[in-house]
Structure formats: structure tokens, C-alpha cells
Amino acid sequence: MKNDRGWLPGARELEWIESIAAPILPAQLATEDAAEPNDIPIVDRHSGRVRSALAAGRRRIVEVGTAYGYSTLWLAIGQPADGTIVTIDPDRGRTDLARGWWRQAGIPDARITVVSAKALEAFAANEPALAGPFDLAFIDALKPEYGAYLDALVPRLAPGALIVADNVLWSGRVADPSDHEPSTVALRTFDERILADDRFRATILPVGDGLLIAGLRG
């Protein structure tokens, strides 16, 4: 067992991992190129690859927050070919662009359903596409609403489902007890809540901006 807390993976290791990983698709490159000048936040590739690995074998996925559909695409690539994703976002302009990139990647339209509404309103209205049961839920939307998303999602999950949430370290601010900015407080509360919840086995990976992974105990 190696226990060297003085060493942490850095740019060299990340570049090496990237060099041996599956090639990035042109559609993914196009999404990255479009996101940067338009200031659309997307996950980094390393976080994307984790999502894709977690999606393997997960046939019914729900995603809260679509934006340009970059995470959606990583999930779809990792899913079995008969898998489906329901993704929620009120911005039709962005999700229409996302659909174009999904098509470019060869993902059939039938595999990805877009619910064009605010997430909590869609859940409260019992939108049929969100009925579940889902075996993976990905959260990456309004940070103060993470706890409410969790409450809405749990009844829609199958036993053994995964909950994956992005930005849970919030550029290091969540670990700073003196930071009381509302999004920081909401994320800190969400992290503490789900890691203490006996219904889950959960951890946080220091990947990208922090990735929480929680398995629903069946």
C-alpha cells in the first residue's frame, strides 16, 4: 500500500491519462470550442471521462442541467446503445445547439429527451418523462437548489442507482468555513447531508470542480 500524502497528481499525470484514453470526438471538440467564447461552463475532460465510466450499464439516466449538452454527451457515450437520457433545462436555444452536437456524435434523437422547463417546476408538475425509475441521476444546475433536486430525485431512483453531482468543491470555497456566499453554503450543506445519509454510500472525488458520487443502497 502506498500512502504518500506529499504527492498529488498534477498536469503531467493528467496529460498522460489523456494520452492513453479514448480519443475525443469531433462533436465534443465542437462543444468545447463553442462553450469557451460564450462563457458557458462545461466540465473538464477528466470529469467527463469519469461520468462516462459511471454511465456504463446505466440504461435510464436523468440529468438536471443541460446547457450545451457536453455532460449529456459524455453520459450517452458511456451508456449501452439502448440507454436513454432525460435532461432538464429551460433554455431552448442552448439545448437546440446541444441536439446538433449529439447528432454529430451519432446519438439518435430517441435516446435523449429534453424537458424544456425549470427543473423543480418540472418535478412538481410530475412531467411524465421524469417518472423514472432512473439508475443514474446527474446534477449540475442551480447550486442553491441542489438539496431540492435531491429530494425530487430520490423517489424516482431505482435501488442501486447512482447520484452524481458536479461543482461540489466550488473552486475550494466549500472547504472554507469562513465563506458564507449562498451557493457555497448550499453546496456545503448538500455535501454534508448526502455523505451523512445512511441511504447512500457516498464520497467526493477531487476531480475538476469536485464530483460527488453516491450509491443508493438497495
C-alpha positions as CSV (number, residue, x, y, z in Angstrom):
1,M,0.0,0.0,0.0
2,K,1.3,3.4,-0.9
3,N,0.5,6.3,1.4
4,D,2.4,9.3,0.2
5,R,0.3,12.3,1.1
6,G,3.1,14.5,-0.1
7,W,2.4,13.6,-3.7
8,L,-0.7,14.6,-5.7
9,P,-1.3,14.0,-9.4
10,G,-0.6,17.1,-11.5
11,A,-0.5,18.3,-15.1
12,R,2.0,15.6,-16.2
13,E,-0.2,12.8,-14.9
14,L,-3.4,14.3,-16.3
15,E,-1.7,14.7,-19.7
16,W,-0.5,11.1,-19.6
17,I,-4.0,9.8,-18.8
18,E,-5.4,11.8,-21.6
19,S,-2.8,10.4,-24.0
20,I,-3.9,6.8,-23.4
21,A,-7.7,7.5,-23.1
22,A,-10.3,7.1,-25.9
23,P,-10.0,9.9,-28.5
24,I,-12.2,12.9,-28.1
25,L,-15.0,13.0,-30.7
26,P,-15.3,15.9,-33.2
27,A,-18.7,16.7,-31.6
28,Q,-17.0,17.1,-28.2
29,L,-14.3,19.3,-29.6
30,A,-17.0,21.5,-31.3
31,T,-18.9,21.8,-28.0
32,E,-15.7,22.8,-26.2
33,D,-14.9,25.4,-28.9
34,A,-18.4,26.9,-28.7
35,A,-18.6,27.0,-24.9
36,E,-15.4,29.0,-24.2
37,P,-16.1,32.2,-26.1
38,N,-19.8,32.2,-25.0
39,D,-18.8,31.7,-21.3
40,I,-20.8,28.5,-21.0
41,P,-19.5,26.5,-18.1
42,I,-18.7,22.9,-19.0
43,V,-16.9,20.1,-17.2
44,D,-13.3,19.4,-17.9
45,R,-12.4,16.2,-19.9
46,H,-11.2,14.3,-16.9
47,S,-14.6,14.8,-15.1
48,G,-16.3,13.9,-18.4
49,R,-14.4,10.6,-18.6
50,V,-15.5,9.8,-15.0
51,R,-19.1,10.4,-15.9
52,S,-18.8,8.2,-19.0
53,A,-17.4,5.4,-17.0
54,L,-20.1,5.7,-14.4
55,A,-22.8,5.5,-17.1
56,A,-21.6,2.1,-18.3
57,G,-24.5,-0.3,-17.7
58,R,-26.9,2.5,-16.7
59,R,-29.8,2.4,-19.1
60,R,-32.0,5.1,-17.7
61,I,-30.3,8.4,-16.8
62,V,-31.8,11.8,-15.7
63,E,-29.7,14.9,-15.9
64,V,-30.6,18.2,-14.1
65,G,-29.0,21.0,-16.2
66,T,-28.1,20.6,-19.8
67,A,-26.5,23.8,-21.1
68,Y,-24.6,22.8,-24.2
69,G,-25.1,19.1,-23.6
70,Y,-21.4,18.4,-23.0
71,S,-22.0,16.2,-19.9
72,T,-25.0,14.7,-21.6
73,L,-22.8,13.6,-24.5
74,W,-20.2,12.0,-22.1
75,L,-23.0,10.1,-20.4
76,A,-24.5,9.0,-23.7
77,I,-21.2,7.7,-25.0
78,G,-20.7,5.7,-21.8
79,Q,-24.2,4.2,-21.8
80,P,-25.2,1.0,-23.5
81,A,-26.5,1.6,-27.0
82,D,-30.1,1.0,-25.8
83,G,-29.8,3.5,-23.0
84,T,-31.8,6.7,-22.7
85,I,-31.3,10.1,-21.0
86,V,-33.8,12.7,-19.9
87,T,-32.2,16.1,-19.5
88,I,-33.8,19.2,-18.0
89,D,-33.1,22.8,-19.0
90,P,-35.3,25.8,-19.7
91,D,-33.0,27.4,-22.3
92,R,-34.2,26.0,-25.6
93,G,-31.6,28.0,-27.5
94,R,-28.8,26.1,-25.7
95,T,-30.5,22.7,-25.9
96,D,-31.2,23.1,-29.6
97,L,-27.4,23.6,-30.1
98,A,-26.8,20.6,-27.9
99,R,-29.0,18.4,-30.0
100,G,-26.9,19.3,-33.0
101,W,-23.7,18.1,-31.3
102,W,-25.4,14.9,-30.1
103,R,-26.5,14.2,-33.7
104,Q,-22.9,14.9,-34.9
105,A,-21.7,12.3,-32.4
106,G,-24.2,9.8,-33.9
107,I,-26.5,9.7,-30.9
108,P,-30.1,9.0,-32.1
109,D,-32.6,11.6,-31.2
110,A,-34.8,9.0,-29.5
111,R,-32.1,8.3,-26.9
112,I,-32.1,11.8,-25.4
113,T,-35.3,13.6,-24.3
114,V,-35.1,17.3,-23.4
115,V,-37.6,18.6,-20.8
116,S,-37.7,22.4,-21.5
117,A,-38.6,23.7,-18.1
118,K,-37.1,24.7,-14.8
119,A,-36.2,21.5,-13.0
120,L,-38.1,22.0,-9.8
121,E,-41.2,23.1,-11.7
122,A,-41.0,20.0,-14.0
123,F,-40.6,17.7,-11.0
124,A,-43.5,19.4,-9.2
125,A,-45.7,19.0,-12.3
126,N,-45.0,15.3,-12.5
127,E,-43.6,15.6,-16.0
128,P,-44.2,12.1,-17.4
129,A,-40.6,11.9,-18.8
130,L,-39.3,12.3,-15.3
131,A,-41.3,9.4,-13.8
132,G,-38.4,7.0,-13.6
133,P,-37.2,4.8,-12.2
134,F,-33.7,6.0,-13.2
135,D,-30.5,4.2,-12.4
136,L,-28.3,7.3,-12.6
137,A,-29.0,11.0,-11.8
138,F,-26.6,13.7,-12.7
139,I,-27.0,17.2,-11.0
140,D,-25.3,20.3,-12.5
141,A,-27.7,23.2,-12.3
142,L,-28.5,26.0,-9.9
143,K,-26.4,25.4,-6.8
144,P,-28.8,26.7,-4.2
145,E,-31.3,24.1,-5.5
146,Y,-29.1,21.0,-5.1
147,G,-30.9,19.9,-2.0
148,A,-34.3,20.3,-3.5
149,Y,-33.2,18.4,-6.6
150,L,-32.1,15.5,-4.3
151,D,-35.5,15.4,-2.6
152,A,-37.2,15.3,-6.0
153,L,-34.9,12.7,-7.4
154,V,-34.7,10.1,-4.7
155,P,-38.3,8.8,-5.1
156,R,-37.6,8.4,-8.9
157,L,-34.5,6.3,-8.4
158,A,-34.1,2.5,-8.8
159,P,-32.4,0.6,-6.0
160,G,-28.6,0.7,-6.6
161,A,-28.9,3.9,-8.6
162,L,-26.1,6.5,-8.6
163,I,-26.4,10.2,-7.9
164,V,-23.6,12.2,-9.3
165,A,-23.2,16.0,-8.6
166,D,-20.8,18.4,-10.1
167,N,-19.1,21.6,-8.6
168,V,-19.4,20.2,-5.0
169,L,-16.0,21.7,-4.0
170,W,-16.8,25.1,-5.8
171,S,-13.2,26.0,-6.5
172,G,-12.2,25.2,-2.9
173,R,-14.7,27.6,-1.4
174,V,-16.9,24.8,0.1
175,A,-14.0,23.7,2.4
176,D,-13.5,27.3,3.7
177,P,-15.8,27.7,6.8
178,S,-15.5,31.4,6.5
179,D,-17.1,31.5,3.1
180,H,-20.9,32.2,3.6
181,E,-21.8,33.1,0.0
182,P,-25.2,31.5,-0.7
183,S,-24.1,29.0,-3.4
184,T,-21.1,28.0,-1.2
185,V,-23.4,27.4,1.8
186,A,-25.9,25.4,-0.3
187,L,-23.2,23.2,-1.7
188,R,-21.6,22.6,1.7
189,T,-24.9,21.7,3.2
190,F,-25.7,19.3,0.3
191,D,-22.3,17.6,0.6
192,E,-22.6,17.2,4.4
193,R,-26.2,16.0,4.1
194,I,-25.7,13.3,1.5
195,L,-22.4,12.0,3.0
196,A,-24.2,11.6,6.3
197,D,-27.4,9.9,4.8
198,D,-27.5,6.2,5.6
199,R,-29.5,5.6,2.4
200,F,-26.3,6.2,0.4
201,R,-22.7,5.3,0.3
202,A,-21.1,8.5,-0.9
203,T,-17.8,10.2,-1.5
204,I,-16.3,13.2,-3.2
205,L,-13.7,12.9,-5.9
206,P,-11.3,15.9,-6.2
207,V,-11.7,15.9,-9.9
208,G,-12.5,19.1,-11.8
209,D,-14.5,21.3,-9.5
210,G,-15.4,18.4,-7.2
211,L,-17.5,15.4,-8.1
212,L,-19.8,13.8,-5.6
213,I,-20.8,10.2,-6.2
214,A,-23.5,8.5,-4.1
215,G,-24.8,5.0,-4.5
216,L,-28.4,4.4,-3.3
217,R,-28.3,1.3,-1.1
218,G,-31.0,-1.2,-2.1
